């Protein structure tokens, strides 16, 4: 149930005419929302290091970033607080 609530934030971001959506890790599970994000040219913040450390993805080849890039969605790459993740 919690996953559904967090996914609703994606729809909220569209309704509120956001110009940028943070994380949006679940966006790939919602093709209609993904298409709308692409149409509106809403930038997606992608936090690969954070997603890996938090175990949202085990293999980087399966990260949603690949879908975003293939779909020509605007991307903002972020380390999502490099100090916390000890990233260079």
Gaussian input, Z-matrix of N, CA and C with variables (Angstrom, degrees):
# hf/3-21g

backbone

0 1
 N
 C     1     B1
 C     2     B2     1     A1
 N     3     B3     2     A2     1     D1
 C     4     B4     3     A3     2     D2
 C     5     B5     4     A4     3     D3
 N     6     B6     5     A5     4     D4
 C     7     B7     6     A6     5     D5
 C     8     B8     7     A7     6     D6
 N     9     B9     8     A8     7     D7
 C    10    B10     9     A9     8     D8
 C    11    B11    10    A10     9     D9
 N    12    B12    11    A11    10    D10
 C    13    B13    12    A12    11    D11
 C    14    B14    13    A13    12    D12
 N    15    B15    14    A14    13    D13
 C    16    B16    15    A15    14    D14
 C    17    B17    16    A16    15    D15
 N    18    B18    17    A17    16    D16
 C    19    B19    18    A18    17    D17
 C    20    B20    19    A19    18    D18
 N    21    B21    20    A20    19    D19
 C    22    B22    21    A21    20    D20
 C    23    B23    22    A22    21    D21
 N    24    B24    23    A23    22    D22
 C    25    B25    24    A24    23    D23
 C    26    B26    25    A25    24    D24
 N    27    B27    26    A26    25    D25
 C    28    B28    27    A27    26    D26
 C    29    B29    28    A28    27    D27
 N    30    B30    29    A29    28    D28
 C    31    B31    30    A30    29    D29
 C    32    B32    31    A31    30    D30
 N    33    B33    32    A32    31    D31
 C    34    B34    33    A33    32    D32
 C    35    B35    34    A34    33    D33
 N    36    B36    35    A35    34    D34
 C    37    B37    36    A36    35    D35
 C    38    B38    37    A37    36    D36
 N    39    B39    38    A38    37    D37
 C    40    B40    39    A39    38    D38
 C    41    B41    40    A40    39    D39
 N    42    B42    41    A41    40    D40
 C    43    B43    42    A42    41    D41
 C    44    B44    43    A43    42    D42
 N    45    B45    44    A44    43    D43
 C    46    B46    45    A45    44    D44
 C    47    B47    46    A46    45    D45
 N    48    B48    47    A47    46    D46
 C    49    B49    48    A48    47    D47
 C    50    B50    49    A49    48    D48
 N    51    B51    50    A50    49    D49
 C    52    B52    51    A51    50    D50
 C    53    B53    52    A52    51    D51
 N    54    B54    53    A53    52    D52
 C    55    B55    54    A54    53    D53
 C    56    B56    55    A55    54    D54
 N    57    B57    56    A56    55    D55
 C    58    B58    57    A57    56    D56
 C    59    B59    58    A58    57    D57
 N    60    B60    59    A59    58    D58
 C    61    B61    60    A60    59    D59
 C    62    B62    61    A61    60    D60
 N    63    B63    62    A62    61    D61
 C    64    B64    63    A63    62    D62
 C    65    B65    64    A64    63    D63
 N    66    B66    65    A65    64    D64
 C    67    B67    66    A66    65    D65
 C    68    B68    67    A67    66    D66
 N    69    B69    68    A68    67    D67
 C    70    B70    69    A69    68    D68
 C    71    B71    70    A70    69    D69
 N    72    B72    71    A71    70    D70
 C    73    B73    72    A72    71    D71
 C    74    B74    73    A73    72    D72
 N    75    B75    74    A74    73    D73
 C    76    B76    75    A75    74    D74
 C    77    B77    76    A76    75    D75
 N    78    B78    77    A77    76    D76
 C    79    B79    78    A78    77    D77
 C    80    B80    79    A79    78    D78
 N    81    B81    80    A80    79    D79
 C    82    B82    81    A81    80    D80
 C    83    B83    82    A82    81    D81
 N    84    B84    83    A83    82    D82
 C    85    B85    84    A84    83    D83
 C    86    B86    85    A85    84    D84
 N    87    B87    86    A86    85    D85
 C    88    B88    87    A87    86    D86
 C    89    B89    88    A88    87    D87
 N    90    B90    89    A89    88    D88
 C    91    B91    90    A90    89    D89
 C    92    B92    91    A91    90    D90
 N    93    B93    92    A92    91    D91
 C    94    B94    93    A93    92    D92
 C    95    B95    94    A94    93    D93
 N    96    B96    95    A95    94    D94
 C    97    B97    96    A96    95    D95
 C    98    B98    97    A97    96    D96
 N    99    B99    98    A98    97    D97
 C   100   B100    99    A99    98    D98
 C   101   B101   100   A100    99    D99
 N   102   B102   101   A101   100   D100
 C   103   B103   102   A102   101   D101
 C   104   B104   103   A103   102   D102
 N   105   B105   104   A104   103   D103
 C   106   B106   105   A105   104   D104
 C   107   B107   106   A106   105   D105
 N   108   B108   107   A107   106   D106
 C   109   B109   108   A108   107   D107
 C   110   B110   109   A109   108   D108
 N   111   B111   110   A110   109   D109
 C   112   B112   111   A111   110   D110
 C   113   B113   112   A112   111   D111
 N   114   B114   113   A113   112   D112
 C   115   B115   114   A114   113   D113
 C   116   B116   115   A115   114   D114
 N   117   B117   116   A116   115   D115
 C   118   B118   117   A117   116   D116
 C   119   B119   118   A118   117   D117
 N   120   B120   119   A119   118   D118
 C   121   B121   120   A120   119   D119
 C   122   B122   121   A121   120   D120
 N   123   B123   122   A122   121   D121
 C   124   B124   123   A123   122   D122
 C   125   B125   124   A124   123   D123
 N   126   B126   125   A125   124   D124
 C   127   B127   126   A126   125   D125
 C   128   B128   127   A127   126   D126
 N   129   B129   128   A128   127   D127
 C   130   B130   129   A129   128   D128
 C   131   B131   130   A130   129   D129
 N   132   B132   131   A131   130   D130
 C   133   B133   132   A132   131   D131
 C   134   B134   133   A133   132   D132
 N   135   B135   134   A134   133   D133
 C   136   B136   135   A135   134   D134
 C   137   B137   136   A136   135   D135
 N   138   B138   137   A137   136   D136
 C   139   B139   138   A138   137   D137
 C   140   B140   139   A139   138   D138
 N   141   B141   140   A140   139   D139
 C   142   B142   141   A141   140   D140
 C   143   B143   142   A142   141   D141
 N   144   B144   143   A143   142   D142
 C   145   B145   144   A144   143   D143
 C   146   B146   145   A145   144   D144
 N   147   B147   146   A146   145   D145
 C   148   B148   147   A147   146   D146
 C   149   B149   148   A148   147   D147
 N   150   B150   149   A149   148   D148
 C   151   B151   150   A150   149   D149
 C   152   B152   151   A151   150   D150
 N   153   B153   152   A152   151   D151
 C   154   B154   153   A153   152   D152
 C   155   B155   154   A154   153   D153
 N   156   B156   155   A155   154   D154
 C   157   B157   156   A156   155   D155
 C   158   B158   157   A157   156   D156
 N   159   B159   158   A158   157   D157
 C   160   B160   159   A159   158   D158
 C   161   B161   160   A160   159   D159
 N   162   B162   161   A161   160   D160
 C   163   B163   162   A162   161   D161
 C   164   B164   163   A163   162   D162
 N   165   B165   164   A164   163   D163
 C   166   B166   165   A165   164   D164
 C   167   B167   166   A166   165   D165
 N   168   B168   167   A167   166   D166
 C   169   B169   168   A168   167   D167
 C   170   B170   169   A169   168   D168
 N   171   B171   170   A170   169   D169
 C   172   B172   171   A171   170   D170
 C   173   B173   172   A172   171   D171
 N   174   B174   173   A173   172   D172
 C   175   B175   174   A174   173   D173
 C   176   B176   175   A175   174   D174
 N   177   B177   176   A176   175   D175
 C   178   B178   177   A177   176   D176
 C   179   B179   178   A178   177   D177
 N   180   B180   179   A179   178   D178
 C   181   B181   180   A180   179   D179
 C   182   B182   181   A181   180   D180
 N   183   B183   182   A182   181   D181
 C   184   B184   183   A183   182   D182
 C   185   B185   184   A184   183   D183
 N   186   B186   185   A185   184   D184
 C   187   B187   186   A186   185   D185
 C   188   B188   187   A187   186   D186
 N   189   B189   188   A188   187   D187
 C   190   B190   189   A189   188   D188
 C   191   B191   190   A190   189   D189
 N   192   B192   191   A191   190   D190
 C   193   B193   192   A192   191   D191
 C   194   B194   193   A193   192   D192
 N   195   B195   194   A194   193   D193
 C   196   B196   195   A195   194   D194
 C   197   B197   196   A196   195   D195
 N   198   B198   197   A197   196   D196
 C   199   B199   198   A198   197   D197
 C   200   B200   199   A199   198   D198
 N   201   B201   200   A200   199   D199
 C   202   B202   201   A201   200   D200
 C   203   B203   202   A202   201   D201
 N   204   B204   203   A203   202   D202
 C   205   B205   204   A204   203   D203
 C   206   B206   205   A205   204   D204
 N   207   B207   206   A206   205   D205
 C   208   B208   207   A207   206   D206
 C   209   B209   208   A208   207   D207
 N   210   B210   209   A209   208   D208
 C   211   B211   210   A210   209   D209
 C   212   B212   211   A211   210   D210
 N   213   B213   212   A212   211   D211
 C   214   B214   213   A213   212   D212
 C   215   B215   214   A214   213   D213
 N   216   B216   215   A215   214   D214
 C   217   B217   216   A216   215   D215
 C   218   B218   217   A217   216   D216
 N   219   B219   218   A218   217   D217
 C   220   B220   219   A219   218   D218
 C   221   B221   220   A220   219   D219
 N   222   B222   221   A221   220   D220
 C   223   B223   222   A222   221   D221
 C   224   B224   223   A223   222   D222
 N   225   B225   224   A224   223   D223
 C   226   B226   225   A225   224   D224
 C   227   B227   226   A226   225   D225
 N   228   B228   227   A227   226   D226
 C   229   B229   228   A228   227   D227
 C   230   B230   229   A229   228   D228
 N   231   B231   230   A230   229   D229
 C   232   B232   231   A231   230   D230
 C   233   B233   232   A232   231   D231
 N   234   B234   233   A233   232   D232
 C   235   B235   234   A234   233   D233
 C   236   B236   235   A235   234   D234
 N   237   B237   236   A236   235   D235
 C   238   B238   237   A237   236   D236
 C   239   B239   238   A238   237   D237
 N   240   B240   239   A239   238   D238
 C   241   B241   240   A240   239   D239
 C   242   B242   241   A241   240   D240
 N   243   B243   242   A242   241   D241
 C   244   B244   243   A243   242   D242
 C   245   B245   244   A244   243   D243
 N   246   B246   245   A245   244   D244
 C   247   B247   246   A246   245   D245
 C   248   B248   247   A247   246   D246
 N   249   B249   248   A248   247   D247
 C   250   B250   249   A249   248   D248
 C   251   B251   250   A250   249   D249
 N   252   B252   251   A251   250   D250
 C   253   B253   252   A252   251   D251
 C   254   B254   253   A253   252   D252
 N   255   B255   254   A254   253   D253
 C   256   B256   255   A255   254   D254
 C   257   B257   256   A256   255   D255
 N   258   B258   257   A257   256   D256
 C   259   B259   258   A258   257   D257
 C   260   B260   259   A259   258   D258
 N   261   B261   260   A260   259   D259
 C   262   B262   261   A261   260   D260
 C   263   B263   262   A262   261   D261

   B1=1.4457
   B2=1.5320
   B3=1.3124
   B4=1.4658
   B5=1.5278
   B6=1.3254
   B7=1.4609
   B8=1.5254
   B9=1.3058
   B10=1.4636
   B11=1.5207
   B12=1.3199
   B13=1.4677
   B14=1.5240
   B15=1.3265
   B16=1.4611
   B17=1.5239
   B18=1.3303
   B19=1.4596
   B20=1.5268
   B21=1.3279
   B22=1.4605
   B23=1.5270
   B24=1.3211
   B25=1.4592
   B26=1.5240
   B27=1.3240
   B28=1.4646
   B29=1.5224
   B30=1.3085
   B31=1.4589
   B32=1.5266
   B33=1.3253
   B34=1.4655
   B35=1.5241
   B36=1.3225
   B37=1.4627
   B38=1.5260
   B39=1.3302
   B40=1.4639
   B41=1.5295
   B42=1.3189
   B43=1.4624
   B44=1.5341
   B45=1.3179
   B46=1.4627
   B47=1.5292
   B48=1.3410
   B49=1.4674
   B50=1.5303
   B51=1.3160
   B52=1.4640
   B53=1.5214
   B54=1.3112
   B55=1.4650
   B56=1.5294
   B57=1.3366
   B58=1.4600
   B59=1.5242
   B60=1.3467
   B61=1.4594
   B62=1.5225
   B63=1.3236
   B64=1.4586
   B65=1.5217
   B66=1.3086
   B67=1.4632
   B68=1.5288
   B69=1.3081
   B70=1.4756
   B71=1.5229
   B72=1.3204
   B73=1.4581
   B74=1.5311
   B75=1.3337
   B76=1.4712
   B77=1.5219
   B78=1.3101
   B79=1.4622
   B80=1.5238
   B81=1.3107
   B82=1.4703
   B83=1.5240
   B84=1.3229
   B85=1.4672
   B86=1.5237
   B87=1.3235
   B88=1.4669
   B89=1.5276
   B90=1.3300
   B91=1.4619
   B92=1.5344
   B93=1.3168
   B94=1.4684
   B95=1.5299
   B96=1.3219
   B97=1.4675
   B98=1.5288
   B99=1.3289
   B100=1.4659
   B101=1.5244
   B102=1.3151
   B103=1.4661
   B104=1.5275
   B105=1.3237
   B106=1.4646
   B107=1.5314
   B108=1.3169
   B109=1.4654
   B110=1.5280
   B111=1.3163
   B112=1.4637
   B113=1.5299
   B114=1.3240
   B115=1.4631
   B116=1.5239
   B117=1.3320
   B118=1.4681
   B119=1.5325
   B120=1.3416
   B121=1.4649
   B122=1.5273
   B123=1.3296
   B124=1.4635
   B125=1.5255
   B126=1.3039
   B127=1.4609
   B128=1.5288
   B129=1.3228
   B130=1.4578
   B131=1.5247
   B132=1.3307
   B133=1.4606
   B134=1.5196
   B135=1.3146
   B136=1.4582
   B137=1.5211
   B138=1.3242
   B139=1.4620
   B140=1.5284
   B141=1.3192
   B142=1.4584
   B143=1.5225
   B144=1.3190
   B145=1.4643
   B146=1.5265
   B147=1.3137
   B148=1.4604
   B149=1.5214
   B150=1.3146
   B151=1.4657
   B152=1.5236
   B153=1.3085
   B154=1.4657
   B155=1.5293
   B156=1.3225
   B157=1.4622
   B158=1.5283
   B159=1.3159
   B160=1.4683
   B161=1.5292
   B162=1.3423
   B163=1.4684
   B164=1.5281
   B165=1.3337
   B166=1.4601
   B167=1.5216
   B168=1.3218
   B169=1.4649
   B170=1.5275
   B171=1.3342
   B172=1.4643
   B173=1.5238
   B174=1.3115
   B175=1.4560
   B176=1.5258
   B177=1.3174
   B178=1.4625
   B179=1.5180
   B180=1.3179
   B181=1.4665
   B182=1.5260
   B183=1.3289
   B184=1.4641
   B185=1.5251
   B186=1.3118
   B187=1.4644
   B188=1.5338
   B189=1.3289
   B190=1.4688
   B191=1.5289
   B192=1.3162
   B193=1.4633
   B194=1.5256
   B195=1.3265
   B196=1.4687
   B197=1.5273
   B198=1.3219
   B199=1.4680
   B200=1.5241
   B201=1.3324
   B202=1.4688
   B203=1.5295
   B204=1.3226
   B205=1.4675
   B206=1.5288
   B207=1.3316
   B208=1.4652
   B209=1.5250
   B210=1.3283
   B211=1.4635
   B212=1.5159
   B213=1.3319
   B214=1.4602
   B215=1.5411
   B216=1.3311
   B217=1.4615
   B218=1.5290
   B219=1.3446
   B220=1.4700
   B221=1.5411
   B222=1.3134
   B223=1.4620
   B224=1.5234
   B225=1.3274
   B226=1.4605
   B227=1.5224
   B228=1.3307
   B229=1.4644
   B230=1.5168
   B231=1.3093
   B232=1.4593
   B233=1.5153
   B234=1.3157
   B235=1.4636
   B236=1.5179
   B237=1.3426
   B238=1.4607
   B239=1.5249
   B240=1.3108
   B241=1.4653
   B242=1.5217
   B243=1.3326
   B244=1.4636
   B245=1.5270
   B246=1.3290
   B247=1.4548
   B248=1.5160
   B249=1.3108
   B250=1.4642
   B251=1.5174
   B252=1.3361
   B253=1.4674
   B254=1.5288
   B255=1.3346
   B256=1.4756
   B257=1.5218
   B258=1.3261
   B259=1.4562
   B260=1.5232
   B261=1.3009
   B262=1.4711
   B263=1.4996
   A1=111.29
   A2=117.70
   A3=120.81
   A4=111.43
   A5=117.45
   A6=120.93
   A7=110.88
   A8=117.06
   A9=120.55
   A10=110.14
   A11=117.35
   A12=120.51
   A13=111.18
   A14=116.83
   A15=118.68
   A16=110.98
   A17=117.01
   A18=120.14
   A19=111.36
   A20=117.44
   A21=120.84
   A22=111.50
   A23=116.87
   A24=120.27
   A25=111.50
   A26=116.56
   A27=120.34
   A28=110.47
   A29=116.38
   A30=120.56
   A31=110.58
   A32=116.45
   A33=120.39
   A34=111.15
   A35=116.57
   A36=120.69
   A37=111.22
   A38=116.71
   A39=120.32
   A40=111.11
   A41=116.53
   A42=120.95
   A43=110.46
   A44=116.50
   A45=121.21
   A46=113.28
   A47=116.63
   A48=122.78
   A49=113.28
   A50=115.14
   A51=120.13
   A52=110.46
   A53=115.68
   A54=121.48
   A55=111.07
   A56=115.05
   A57=120.86
   A58=107.57
   A59=116.57
   A60=121.41
   A61=108.63
   A62=115.67
   A63=121.21
   A64=111.52
   A65=115.22
   A66=125.16
   A67=111.58
   A68=120.12
   A69=123.49
   A70=112.24
   A71=116.77
   A72=122.05
   A73=111.81
   A74=117.53
   A75=121.79
   A76=113.44
   A77=118.06
   A78=120.65
   A79=112.84
   A80=118.13
   A81=120.68
   A82=112.17
   A83=117.94
   A84=121.05
   A85=112.14
   A86=116.42
   A87=121.64
   A88=109.94
   A89=117.51
   A90=121.66
   A91=114.74
   A92=117.77
   A93=119.47
   A94=111.15
   A95=116.21
   A96=119.47
   A97=110.33
   A98=116.44
   A99=120.76
   A100=110.31
   A101=116.43
   A102=120.51
   A103=110.97
   A104=116.86
   A105=120.86
   A106=111.06
   A107=116.84
   A108=121.64
   A109=109.35
   A110=116.34
   A111=121.62
   A112=110.42
   A113=117.05
   A114=122.29
   A115=111.71
   A116=115.30
   A117=120.40
   A118=112.89
   A119=116.26
   A120=122.52
   A121=111.74
   A122=114.77
   A123=121.43
   A124=107.74
   A125=116.43
   A126=120.95
   A127=110.65
   A128=115.74
   A129=122.42
   A130=108.44
   A131=116.03
   A132=120.44
   A133=107.85
   A134=116.01
   A135=121.61
   A136=108.13
   A137=115.31
   A138=122.35
   A139=109.49
   A140=116.56
   A141=122.10
   A142=111.36
   A143=118.04
   A144=120.82
   A145=110.12
   A146=116.67
   A147=121.44
   A148=110.94
   A149=117.51
   A150=121.41
   A151=111.36
   A152=117.24
   A153=121.22
   A154=110.49
   A155=116.98
   A156=121.09
   A157=110.90
   A158=116.63
   A159=121.12
   A160=112.84
   A161=116.70
   A162=123.10
   A163=113.50
   A164=117.17
   A165=119.67
   A166=110.28
   A167=115.64
   A168=121.46
   A169=108.02
   A170=116.17
   A171=120.70
   A172=112.05
   A173=116.20
   A174=122.08
   A175=108.11
   A176=117.40
   A177=120.91
   A178=113.16
   A179=117.32
   A180=119.63
   A181=111.63
   A182=116.91
   A183=121.51
   A184=112.40
   A185=117.67
   A186=121.16
   A187=109.58
   A188=118.37
   A189=121.46
   A190=114.03
   A191=117.80
   A192=120.67
   A193=110.65
   A194=117.28
   A195=120.23
   A196=111.06
   A197=117.21
   A198=121.27
   A199=110.07
   A200=116.28
   A201=119.95
   A202=110.81
   A203=115.94
   A204=120.05
   A205=110.93
   A206=116.70
   A207=120.73
   A208=111.58
   A209=116.38
   A210=121.31
   A211=112.70
   A212=116.20
   A213=121.90
   A214=111.99
   A215=115.74
   A216=122.29
   A217=107.81
   A218=118.36
   A219=119.69
   A220=110.49
   A221=116.75
   A222=123.15
   A223=110.78
   A224=115.56
   A225=122.81
   A226=105.65
   A227=117.53
   A228=120.85
   A229=108.83
   A230=115.48
   A231=121.32
   A232=109.45
   A233=115.29
   A234=119.37
   A235=110.60
   A236=117.20
   A237=122.12
   A238=110.83
   A239=115.66
   A240=124.00
   A241=112.32
   A242=117.05
   A243=121.47
   A244=113.51
   A245=118.50
   A246=120.49
   A247=112.61
   A248=116.39
   A249=120.79
   A250=110.99
   A251=116.87
   A252=121.04
   A253=112.46
   A254=116.07
   A255=121.02
   A256=111.28
   A257=115.79
   A258=121.35
   A259=110.02
   A260=116.28
   A261=121.66
   A262=110.02
   D1=-39.11
   D2=-179.05
   D3=-60.55
   D4=-38.33
   D5=179.57
   D6=-60.38
   D7=-40.45
   D8=-179.88
   D9=-62.58
   D10=-42.71
   D11=179.59
   D12=-61.60
   D13=-43.39
   D14=-179.02
   D15=-67.42
   D16=-33.55
   D17=177.82
   D18=-66.93
   D19=-29.16
   D20=178.71
   D21=-62.46
   D22=-25.13
   D23=177.98
   D24=-61.49
   D25=-29.02
   D26=177.65
   D27=-64.40
   D28=-44.94
   D29=177.59
   D30=-65.37
   D31=-41.30
   D32=177.26
   D33=-57.51
   D34=-41.63
   D35=-179.99
   D36=-61.38
   D37=-37.85
   D38=177.85
   D39=-70.28
   D40=-43.77
   D41=179.92
   D42=-61.18
   D43=-35.45
   D44=-178.74
   D45=-86.20
   D46=6.81
   D47=178.78
   D48=56.44
   D49=44.41
   D50=178.11
   D51=-63.48
   D52=148.52
   D53=176.81
   D54=-97.85
   D55=-13.82
   D56=-176.72
   D57=-153.21
   D58=138.79
   D59=179.29
   D60=-121.25
   D61=123.73
   D62=179.20
   D63=-76.78
   D64=137.81
   D65=178.13
   D66=64.86
   D67=-76.94
   D68=178.31
   D69=52.96
   D70=33.33
   D71=-177.70
   D72=-57.04
   D73=-35.79
   D74=-176.29
   D75=-84.37
   D76=-2.61
   D77=-175.64
   D78=-56.94
   D79=-33.72
   D80=-178.61
   D81=-65.31
   D82=-18.28
   D83=178.37
   D84=-82.82
   D85=-2.71
   D86=-176.39
   D87=-128.99
   D88=81.37
   D89=-174.13
   D90=-56.40
   D91=-36.59
   D92=179.62
   D93=-67.71
   D94=-40.49
   D95=176.99
   D96=-67.12
   D97=-40.57
   D98=178.51
   D99=-59.64
   D100=-43.62
   D101=179.33
   D102=-64.08
   D103=-38.47
   D104=178.97
   D105=-68.56
   D106=-39.01
   D107=175.95
   D108=-60.30
   D109=-45.04
   D110=178.86
   D111=-62.60
   D112=-46.49
   D113=-178.59
   D114=-60.15
   D115=-40.78
   D116=-178.04
   D117=-85.03
   D118=-4.09
   D119=-179.10
   D120=57.18
   D121=44.99
   D122=177.18
   D123=-84.39
   D124=126.78
   D125=179.68
   D126=-74.99
   D127=139.37
   D128=177.65
   D129=-108.08
   D130=125.08
   D131=174.61
   D132=-79.93
   D133=123.59
   D134=-179.29
   D135=-113.56
   D136=125.90
   D137=-176.14
   D138=-119.22
   D139=77.16
   D140=-172.76
   D141=-61.44
   D142=-45.37
   D143=-178.39
   D144=-61.90
   D145=-49.37
   D146=179.24
   D147=-58.71
   D148=-46.17
   D149=-178.82
   D150=-62.30
   D151=-35.06
   D152=179.30
   D153=-72.96
   D154=-47.32
   D155=-179.76
   D156=-61.57
   D157=-38.30
   D158=-179.77
   D159=-81.01
   D160=2.22
   D161=177.73
   D162=63.38
   D163=29.27
   D164=173.49
   D165=-73.76
   D166=-22.33
   D167=177.43
   D168=-143.54
   D169=132.28
   D170=-179.37
   D171=-87.77
   D172=-33.07
   D173=-176.38
   D174=-124.58
   D175=119.46
   D176=-176.62
   D177=-58.17
   D178=-22.61
   D179=177.02
   D180=-67.23
   D181=-15.61
   D182=179.03
   D183=-104.15
   D184=9.76
   D185=-179.70
   D186=-69.70
   D187=143.19
   D188=179.33
   D189=-58.47
   D190=-17.30
   D191=178.80
   D192=-53.55
   D193=-38.80
   D194=-179.88
   D195=-60.89
   D196=-40.60
   D197=178.71
   D198=-67.82
   D199=-43.21
   D200=179.31
   D201=-59.50
   D202=-45.28
   D203=-179.76
   D204=-65.52
   D205=-43.40
   D206=179.73
   D207=-65.55
   D208=-27.63
   D209=-179.90
   D210=-89.35
   D211=-0.79
   D212=178.95
   D213=62.50
   D214=38.95
   D215=176.70
   D216=-86.26
   D217=137.50
   D218=176.54
   D219=-61.37
   D220=133.54
   D221=-174.91
   D222=-122.64
   D223=140.69
   D224=169.25
   D225=-120.66
   D226=111.51
   D227=179.28
   D228=-82.54
   D229=134.14
   D230=-178.76
   D231=-139.99
   D232=150.03
   D233=175.92
   D234=-87.55
   D235=-11.51
   D236=179.04
   D237=55.91
   D238=58.49
   D239=178.20
   D240=77.17
   D241=73.94
   D242=-176.49
   D243=-59.19
   D244=-27.76
   D245=179.32
   D246=-64.30
   D247=-39.82
   D248=179.92
   D249=-67.96
   D250=-39.86
   D251=-176.42
   D252=-89.08
   D253=1.62
   D254=-178.70
   D255=54.98
   D256=43.05
   D257=-179.22
   D258=-98.78
   D259=145.77
   D260=176.29
   D261=-100.32

